[in-house]
Amino acid sequence: MTYLPRALDAVLDEFFPGPFAVAIDGARAVGKTATAARRVERVVHLDDPAVVAAVAAGPEVFLDGASTVLFDEWQELPEVWDRVRRRVDAHSTTSYLLTGSAAPKPGATTHSGAGRIVRLLLRPMSLRERQVTPGGVSMAELFAGGTTPSVRTAFDLAAYAREICASGLPGVRQASERLRAQLLDSYVVGILDRDIVLSGVHVRRPGTLRAWLAAYAAASSTTASYSAILDAATVGERDKPARDTTTAYRDALAKIWVLDPVPPWLPILTPLPRLKVGVKHQLMDPALAARLLGATPETLLSGAPGASELLGQLFESLATLCVRAEALAVDAAVSHLRTRNGDREVDLIVENSQGQVVAFEVKLAQAVNDGDVSHLHWLKKRLGDRVRDIVALTTGAHSYRTPGGVLVLPLALLG
């Protein structure tokens, strides 16, 4: 399989090898091992029970004797984390990478690794990482402010629908369309039958958990309450799961990075009143959400009742994935803004370490009008020069700047 460079690679170029260990977190099959293994002299696969036994019996043999070492799926032998941390404390000449697709159980490690182990998150591939779109406008350019690129793309609505369903999981997207559907189904089965159980959660009603996950997928790009999601998953059921049960499901799915919600933006430098603190729901891959809901490119584009709304939600999911990948390059955090009464909402807020902001609205349209971007103007007026640019991500062909200063940018041109 040909390796496609990831946004995370630029960060690893800076951090590794170096005086600190680096841990790459992420859901199963996002490409952690492929990204990490190409950088090291030795790979230790801890998802192999025989290797786990050997490392447990004589860890020094695996920790030493190579300039760079990768411990893959380190959570299968959590003591590796503490041993690597101690090697960093001792200024070892070996540099360590760790990859993990699940958080270890509480108490499995004795130290967080803070100050010794840098933690990075790898998500499914963005459009630019898939190499299906041209890119052209980087996040760094947006933070520089004022760029008005004269670029266009042939990527159309049908292409976005295909990419929503094609998946950003490297091994899935390279399969045929028919096999891809089976692989995504198997991925869901693995979550329900294996991953949740290994995280320590007892699933008494697997069918309810699957229905809850599908209801969560239907809530993509919304701030629906968890009680509303549960109600949608258990329509007609009198014996609904207890709140503690569904909370345990939610927390376990978040720990294995299957749920990847966008946190609320809570600005410190210029506080805004009446902000809602709820998350905006996202699954880690819009293709997984589409598969859980039985959506295909054809059904999303069909014009059937609800199809356009779902396409809009999943297009925002895809845009969120792309923005998050590009935010890595500028060490920025991604969140969303919504006031308590819902009168103001900004889909994505990207804030760098200097407190500067690039704000995005995501529109399933080829062009935008003043009403579409009024909340961007409101934010710019409230925060002034802290807002470096305001951007509307669209499905159109052309990039341009409106008279009011909004950069209208086709999603395919981000990156």
N, C-alpha and C positions, 0 to 999 in steps of 0.2 A: 504494500500500500504506500503510495507516494505521500510523504509528509508535507502538509500545508502549514506554513508558518503561522503562529498565533500571536496575538497582541501581547500575551504574557512573555513571549520570547525576548522582547526588548527589555522588559523588567529583569528577566533572568540574566541577560547579558551584563546588566549593571551589578546585580547582587551575587552572582555565582560564577566561578568559585570566589569565596571571600571568607572573612573572619566569622561569619554567622552561618548557621545551617538554614536551609530554606525548606519549608513544608508547603506542598501544593495540594490544596483541598479541592474537592469537587465531586459531583455525582458520578456514578459508574459510567464508563464508556465515553467520557467527554474528551479523552485523549491525554490524560495526565502522564501515563507511563511513556507514551510515544514522545511527548514533549520533554520529559525529564531524562529518559534513557540515553538519548543522543548526546547528552552533555557529560556523561560520567564514564569512568573506566570500569567500574564494577556495578552490576545490578543484582540486588538480593530480593528475590520474589517471595514475600512473606504470605502470599495466598497459597503456597505449596506447603502442606503440613510437614513434609520431610525437611524442608528448609527451615521452617519454624523450630522444629526439634533440634536441628543442628546449631542454629543461632542461639537458642536458649542454653544449649550445652556448652558452647564455646564462643561467646560473642566477639571476643577480641580478634579472632581470625577473620571475621567479617567486617569489623570496624576499622581495622588497621591494614597497612600493606598496599594501599592504593591511594592515589592522589584525590580521587573523587569517587564517592559511593552513593548509590541510590538504594534506599529501603522502600520497596514498593508495597503498598497496602500495610503500612506500618502498624495500623490499629490491630492487626491480627496478633501482634506481639508487642503490647504497649510499653514493655520495659525498654524497648529500643529507643523510645523518645527520651527517657531519662538518661540513658547511656550516651546518646548523641549530645544531649545538653551538657553532660559532664565533660565530654571530649571538647566541646567548644570552650567551656570554662578553662580547660587545661591548655588552650591554644594549640590544639592538634594541627598537624600539617595536612591532614585530610579534610576535605570539604564535603559536607553531607547534604543530600537532597532526600526528602521524605515525601511520599505521595499517599493519600488516603481518601477513600470514598465513604467513610463513616467515621463519626466521632467515637472514641473509645468510651466505655461505660464510666460513669463517675467514680473517681478513686483509682482508676487504672494507672494513672500517671501521678507522680508526686509533685510535679512542678508544671506551670503553664508554659514554660519555655520563653517567657517574656525577657527580652534583652539578649537572648541567645539564638532563638529560632524565629525567623521571619515567616509569617503565614500569608500565603497568596491563594486566591480562589480562581480556578479555571472553570469557565462555563462552556456550554456548547458553542460552536463556531458562529460568529457573526457573518453577515453577507460578505464583508471584505475578506474575512478569513477563509470563506468557502471559495473565493476567487471566481465568483459568478457576476460580480458587479465591478465597475471601474474605480469606485471611490473618487477621491479628488479634493475633499475638504476635510482637513484633520481637526481634531479637537484643539490642538495647540493653536491653529489658525483662528478658531472661533474665540478662544480666550484672548488672542491678540486683538480681536475686535475689528469691525469695519470691513472685513473681506467681502467682496462681491464677485464670486467666481463666475466666469462666463463658460459654463460647462453644461452638457446635456447628456442624457442617457436614453437608451432604447428600452430599458427595463419598464415593463408595463404592469397593469393590475394583475393580469393572468400570471405573469412571472412571479410577482409577490405571493400570489396564492399558492403557486407551486413550491416556492421556497418555504413558506409557512409549514407545509405538509412534508417537505423533503427531509427535515431534521438537520440540526447542527451537530449531531453525534457523528463523528468521522466514519465509524464502521457502518452506521445505518444509511447515511446518505449516499454511499458509494454502491449500495445494493440496487437491484432492480425495483421498480415501483411495487410489484407484488410481494417480493421478499421483504421490502422495507416495512410494509404493513405488518407482516408476521413478526419481524424483529421488534417493532414498537409494542405489539401485543405481548411478546415474550418479556420485554422490559417491564411492562406493567405487572405481569405475573411475578417476576422476580422481586419487584418492590413489595408486593402483597404477601408472597409466600416465604420470602427469605430475608430481605433487608429489614423489614419492620420487626420480624421476630428476633433477628440478631441484635437489634438495637435494644432488646429487652422488653418490648411491648407485647403483651398477650392479646392476640386478635380473636375475640370470641365469635364475631360475626364477620367473616371475610367479605361477604356480599355487601354488607353495609359500608365497610371501609372502601370498597371499590366504588360504590355509589357516591360516597362522600368525596372521593378523589375526582370523580366525573363532575360533581356539582361544583367543586373548587375550580375545575377547568372551565366550566361555564361562567364562572365569576371572574375570569381573567380580565385584567385591566380595570377592575372595579374595586370599590372599597366596601363591598357588601359585608355585613356582619357575619361572624361565624355561626350565629344562630340561624340566620337566613340560609346559609349554605347547608347547614344540617337539615333544615326544613325541606329544602329542595331535594336533598338526598333521600329523605324518608317520607315522601308524600304518601299519605294513606296509611302509614304505620302508626299504631297506637303506642307500641312499646319502643319508643325512641331511645337510642343510646344516651347514657348519662353524659352531662357536660364534661366531667372528668375524663371519660373514655375518649371522646372526640378531641379533647385537648391533648391527651397523650398521643393520639394518632398524628395530630398536627405537629406537635413538637418533634416526634420521631421522624416524620417526613422532612422537616426543616433540617434536622441534624444530618441527614444524608443528602441534603441539598436538592431534593426533589421539589420542594416548595422553595421558591426564591422571591418572596415578596419585596416590593419596593418600600422602604421605610418612609415615614413622613419627614418632611423637612422642618427642622426646628431651629431657625436661625438664631445665633447668639449676638452677632455684631449689631444687627438691626432687627430687634424683635418685632414680629408682626402679631397683631392681636387675633384671637378667635381661630387659631389654627386647629384643625382636626388631627388627632394623633394616631389614627388608624392607618394600617398598611394598605397598599394597593396590591392586590393578589396577582401573582404570576407563578406558573409552573416553570421549571428550569428550561424547558424547550417547548416552543409553541406547537411543534409537531406532536408532542406527547399529549397536549391539550386537545388538538384536533382529532387525534386517534381515539382518545377517551370519549369524545363526543360523536364519533363516526363521521367526521367532516373530511371531505376530499376537496381538491381544487375545483372540481366540477360543482359540488354542492355549495361551496362558498361563493361561487360566481353565478349560481343559478337564479338568483332573484326570488327564491322561495321565501315565505315568511320567516323572518329571523336570520336569514343567511347573511344579509348585508351587515346587520348588527354584529354577528359573530365574526365576520371577516374584519370589521373595524377593530374589535377587541384583540383578535389575534395579530393583526397588523401592528397594533401598539405593542403587543408582546414581542414581536420580531424587532421593532424599533428599539424597545428597551434593551434587548439582548445586544443590539449593535452599539447603542450609546454606552452601555456598561463596558464593552470591550474597548472602545475608544477612550473612555475615561481612564483606563489603566495607564495610558501613555503619559498622562499629565498628573497622575497621582491624585485623582479627584474622586469624590464620593457622589453617588447618584441617589436621589430621593424624589419625592413628589410633594406637591403643595395642594392643600384643600382646606378651605375655611369650614367652620363647624356647620354653618347653614348651607354650604354648597354654592354660595354665590360667586366664589372665586376658586379657580382650579388651574393648576399648571401641571401638565402631564409628567415632565421630568425636569428636575433641577440638578445640574452638575456643578459642584462647588469644589474649588481647589484649596490647597492648604493656606493660601493667602486670603481666603474668604471671598474670592471672586466667583462670579456665577455666570453660567450659560444656561438659559432656560429654553425648553422645548415644548411645543405643542405638536401632537401627532394627529394628522388628518388623512382620512381615507379619501383623498380628493387630489385632482391634478393642480388645482389652484386654491387660493384662500381669499376670503373677503375680510373686511374690518372686524366683523363680529367674531370670526374664527380666532382672531389673535388679540382680542380686547384684554384678556387676562395677562398676556405678555406685556402689553403696554402698561397695564396697572402695576405689574411687578417692577418694571423699569422705572416708573414714576416714583414708586415707594423706595427703591433701593439706590437709584441714581447710578453713579459710576461703578458701583460694585457689580452691576450687571454688564458683563462684557459684550454679550450679544443675545439676541432673542431670535429663535429659529422655529419655523414651521416645517416639520418633516412630512412630505407628501408622497403620492404615487405618480406625480407628474414627470415630464421629460426634461424640463428646464429649471435651472436655478436663477433666481433674480431677487432683488431687494425691493420691497414695497416702498411707496412714498413715506410711509410711517416708520421705516427703518427695520422691518422684519425681514430676515433672510428666509426666503422660501427655497427649501432644499429637498430635492428628491432623496428618499432614504438611500437609494443605490449610490449616491454620490458622497455619502458620509464615510470618511476614512482616508 
